Amino acid sequence: MEVFTVLSLPVFRLILCIAAGLLLVGCRSSAIVPMFSAAAWSHPLRPALRVDTATADTAHEPPTPPRRVKTQVRPPVAGTPDLAPRKQELASEPRRYATATTGDTASSSTQPVAPRKPRQQSSPKFLSAQTLVHYSLHFVFPVVLALVFFSVMWQTAYLIMLATMLIDLDHLLAKPIFDPLRCSVGYHPLHSFYAIPVYMALLLLPATRIVAVGLLFHLVTDTVDCLWNFSHCRECYLNSRLYALRNRVRKLLGREAVE
């Protein structure tokens, strides 16, 4: 009942009529194509012409006739030979070209050059003068020390000095175990700077005097080998404990460490 009461209202009926009229007008206008009269300011659209840029410039230009070039013939000069037969002979002869050989191509082609590697410090050879001097000081020169300082029992003193070479067992703690360019003085535990005062203190005791001489001379021999390496390997010197000790002493004396 409420729906019919709303529909009976005059305002709602008016709205329905306006909506129905607009709907009819919209359907009618969509089916008819509008026709507009041409105004004074409007112009019909012209179809676009496709112009070829390659032929546009030459289409309107008239063809130019070929030009005639007059050849000037120089009069022959008296006393000059005629070169025309010679030119004909050269034209008739076949041209000869040099043939390339394998050697020519190999020499002319650019060979790739390998990049230079940084120069590496060479380690001393086994039969070099440095190696011979080093092991001679270890095995031969202790005989001289035994004869000079311990002449009464020089054989026993020599064997004891050879036994002091057992301090080289501390090389087993290093990695690598053997490096010919490494300075062992100050690097290994039994070759350290803390062990040197202990070896010097053994000189005060008569029972350990021969051992002390052997140990100290062993360190002297290794120092000679280090200095030999430093003469041809500056990096070995800069990385050694002797260089660090030198800088420390200079610092204590108030001097600047100069490389």
C-alpha positions as CSV (number, residue, x, y, z in Angstrom):
1,M,0.0,0.0,0.0
2,E,2.9,2.4,0.7
3,V,4.3,1.7,-2.7
4,F,1.1,2.7,-4.5
5,T,0.8,5.8,-2.3
6,V,4.3,7.0,-3.4
7,L,3.5,6.3,-7.1
8,S,0.3,8.4,-6.8
9,L,2.3,11.5,-5.9
10,P,2.2,14.1,-8.7
11,V,5.9,15.0,-8.3
12,F,7.0,11.4,-8.8
13,R,4.8,11.1,-11.9
14,L,6.4,14.2,-13.3
15,I,9.9,12.8,-12.8
16,L,9.0,9.6,-14.5
17,C,7.7,11.5,-17.5
18,I,10.8,13.6,-17.8
19,A,13.0,10.5,-17.6
20,A,11.0,8.7,-20.3
21,G,11.2,11.7,-22.6
22,L,15.0,11.9,-22.2
23,L,15.3,8.2,-22.9
24,L,13.4,8.5,-26.1
25,V,15.3,11.6,-27.2
26,G,18.6,9.8,-26.5
27,C,17.6,6.8,-28.6
28,R,16.4,9.0,-31.4
29,S,19.5,11.1,-31.5
30,S,21.8,8.1,-31.6
31,A,20.1,6.7,-34.7
32,I,20.3,10.0,-36.7
33,V,23.5,11.3,-38.2
34,P,23.6,15.1,-37.6
35,M,24.1,17.3,-40.7
36,F,25.8,20.7,-40.0
37,S,25.8,23.5,-42.5
38,A,29.2,24.7,-43.6
39,A,30.1,27.9,-41.8
40,A,32.1,30.8,-43.3
41,W,35.2,29.9,-41.2
42,S,35.1,26.2,-41.8
43,H,37.0,24.5,-44.6
44,P,36.8,20.9,-45.8
45,L,39.7,18.7,-44.9
46,R,42.1,17.9,-47.7
47,P,43.6,14.5,-48.0
48,A,47.2,14.3,-47.0
49,L,49.7,13.7,-49.9
50,R,52.6,11.4,-49.3
51,V,55.8,12.9,-50.7
52,D,58.9,10.8,-51.3
53,T,61.8,12.8,-49.9
54,A,64.3,11.0,-52.2
55,T,62.5,12.0,-55.4
56,A,60.9,15.3,-54.2
57,D,64.0,17.4,-55.0
58,T,64.7,15.9,-58.4
59,A,61.1,15.6,-59.6
60,H,60.7,19.2,-60.6
61,E,64.3,19.8,-61.8
62,P,64.8,19.5,-65.5
63,P,67.5,17.0,-66.6
64,T,70.8,18.7,-67.3
65,P,72.4,17.9,-70.5
66,P,75.9,16.3,-70.4
67,R,78.7,18.8,-70.8
68,R,81.1,18.4,-73.5
69,V,84.7,18.8,-72.4
70,K,87.1,20.0,-75.0
71,T,90.4,18.2,-74.9
72,Q,93.3,20.4,-75.7
73,V,96.0,18.8,-77.7
74,R,99.5,20.2,-77.1
75,P,101.6,20.5,-80.2
76,P,104.6,18.2,-80.2
77,V,107.9,19.8,-79.2
78,A,110.8,19.3,-81.5
79,G,113.5,17.1,-80.0
80,T,111.3,15.2,-77.6
81,P,110.7,11.5,-78.1
82,D,107.2,10.2,-78.7
83,L,106.0,8.5,-75.5
84,A,102.8,7.0,-77.1
85,P,104.4,3.7,-78.2
86,R,106.0,3.3,-74.8
87,K,102.6,3.8,-73.1
88,Q,101.0,1.2,-75.4
89,E,103.7,-1.3,-74.6
90,L,103.2,-0.8,-70.9
91,A,99.5,-1.2,-71.2
92,S,99.9,-4.4,-73.2
93,E,102.3,-6.0,-70.6
94,P,100.6,-7.8,-67.8
95,R,101.1,-6.5,-64.3
96,R,103.2,-8.5,-62.0
97,Y,102.6,-8.5,-58.3
98,A,104.9,-9.7,-55.5
99,T,103.7,-12.9,-53.9
100,A,103.6,-13.0,-50.1
101,T,105.4,-15.8,-48.3
102,T,105.0,-17.3,-44.9
103,G,108.0,-15.5,-43.5
104,D,106.7,-12.1,-44.6
105,T,103.3,-12.6,-43.0
106,A,105.0,-13.9,-39.8
107,S,107.3,-10.8,-39.6
108,S,104.6,-8.3,-40.5
109,S,102.0,-9.6,-38.1
110,T,102.1,-8.2,-34.6
111,Q,103.1,-10.8,-32.1
112,P,101.3,-10.6,-28.7
113,V,103.7,-9.5,-26.0
114,A,103.3,-11.2,-22.6
115,P,102.9,-8.8,-19.7
116,R,106.0,-8.5,-17.6
117,K,105.8,-10.1,-14.2
118,P,107.1,-8.3,-11.1
119,R,110.7,-9.1,-10.4
120,Q,111.1,-11.7,-7.7
121,Q,114.0,-12.0,-5.4
122,S,115.9,-15.1,-6.2
123,S,116.9,-17.4,-3.3
124,P,120.6,-18.5,-3.1
125,K,121.4,-21.7,-4.9
126,F,122.6,-24.8,-3.2
127,L,126.2,-24.5,-4.6
128,S,126.4,-20.8,-4.4
129,A,129.2,-18.9,-2.6
130,Q,126.8,-17.9,0.1
131,T,125.7,-21.4,0.9
132,L,129.3,-22.7,0.9
133,V,130.4,-19.9,3.3
134,H,127.4,-20.5,5.6
135,Y,127.9,-24.2,6.0
136,S,131.7,-23.9,6.2
137,L,131.3,-21.6,9.2
138,H,128.9,-24.1,10.8
139,F,131.0,-27.2,10.3
140,V,134.7,-26.2,9.5
141,F,135.4,-23.0,11.5
142,P,134.5,-24.5,14.9
143,V,137.7,-26.6,14.5
144,V,139.7,-23.3,14.6
145,L,137.8,-22.1,17.6
146,A,138.5,-25.4,19.4
147,L,142.2,-25.3,18.6
148,V,142.6,-21.7,19.7
149,F,140.5,-21.6,22.9
150,F,140.4,-25.3,24.0
151,S,143.6,-26.8,22.6
152,V,143.9,-29.4,25.4
153,M,140.6,-31.0,24.5
154,W,139.9,-29.6,21.1
155,Q,138.3,-32.8,19.7
156,T,135.7,-32.8,22.5
157,A,135.2,-29.0,22.2
158,Y,134.6,-29.4,18.4
159,L,132.0,-32.1,18.9
160,I,130.2,-30.0,21.6
161,M,130.1,-27.0,19.2
162,L,128.6,-29.2,16.5
163,A,126.0,-30.4,19.0
164,T,125.0,-26.8,19.6
165,M,123.5,-26.8,16.1
166,L,120.5,-28.5,17.6
167,I,119.1,-25.1,18.3
168,D,118.0,-25.1,14.7
169,L,115.2,-27.5,15.7
170,D,113.2,-24.3,16.5
171,H,112.8,-24.0,12.7
172,L,110.1,-26.7,13.0
173,L,107.9,-24.1,14.7
174,A,108.0,-21.8,11.7
175,K,105.9,-22.0,8.6
176,P,107.4,-22.7,6.2
177,I,110.0,-24.7,8.0
178,F,112.9,-23.6,5.7
179,D,113.0,-20.3,3.9
180,P,116.4,-19.3,2.4
181,L,115.5,-15.6,2.3
182,R,114.3,-15.5,6.0
183,C,116.6,-14.1,8.6
184,S,116.5,-16.5,11.5
185,V,118.2,-14.2,14.0
186,G,115.5,-12.7,16.2
187,Y,112.8,-14.8,14.4
188,H,113.0,-18.3,16.0
189,P,112.7,-18.8,19.8
190,L,116.2,-20.1,20.3
191,H,117.6,-17.4,17.9
192,S,115.7,-14.6,19.6
193,F,117.2,-11.5,21.1
194,Y,116.0,-12.7,24.6
195,A,118.1,-15.9,24.2
196,I,121.4,-14.0,23.4
197,P,121.9,-12.7,27.0
198,V,121.3,-16.2,28.3
199,Y,124.0,-17.6,26.0
200,M,126.4,-14.8,27.1
201,A,125.8,-15.6,30.8
202,L,126.9,-19.2,30.1
203,L,130.4,-17.9,29.4
204,L,130.8,-17.1,33.1
205,L,130.6,-20.8,34.0
206,P,133.6,-23.0,33.1
207,A,131.3,-26.1,32.7
208,T,129.2,-24.4,30.0
209,R,131.8,-22.2,28.4
210,I,132.2,-24.5,25.3
211,V,128.5,-24.6,24.8
212,A,128.2,-20.8,25.1
213,V,130.9,-20.3,22.5
214,G,129.2,-22.7,20.1
215,L,125.8,-21.1,20.5
216,L,127.1,-17.5,20.1
217,F,129.2,-18.4,17.1
218,H,126.1,-20.1,15.6
219,L,124.2,-16.9,15.9
220,V,127.1,-15.0,14.3
221,T,127.1,-17.4,11.4
222,D,123.4,-16.9,10.9
223,T,123.9,-13.1,11.1
224,V,126.4,-13.3,8.3
225,D,123.9,-15.2,6.2
226,C,121.3,-12.6,6.9
227,L,123.5,-9.7,5.9
228,W,124.3,-11.6,2.6
229,N,120.6,-11.9,1.9
230,F,120.1,-8.2,2.7
231,S,122.7,-7.2,0.1
232,H,120.4,-8.4,-2.8
233,C,117.0,-8.5,-1.1
234,R,115.8,-5.2,0.5
235,E,112.4,-6.6,1.3
236,C,114.1,-9.3,3.4
237,Y,115.9,-6.6,5.4
238,L,112.7,-4.6,5.9
239,N,110.8,-7.7,7.1
240,S,113.6,-8.9,9.4
241,R,113.7,-8.6,13.2
242,L,117.2,-7.0,12.9
243,Y,115.6,-4.0,11.1
244,A,112.9,-3.8,13.9
245,L,115.6,-3.9,16.5
246,R,117.6,-1.1,14.7
247,N,114.5,1.1,14.7
248,R,113.9,0.5,18.3
249,V,117.4,1.4,19.3
250,R,117.3,4.5,17.2
251,K,114.0,5.5,18.8
252,L,115.6,5.1,22.3
253,L,118.5,7.2,21.3
254,G,116.1,9.9,20.0
255,R,116.9,9.5,16.3
256,E,114.4,9.0,13.5
257,A,114.1,5.6,11.9
258,V,115.2,6.0,8.3
259,E,114.5,3.2,5.9
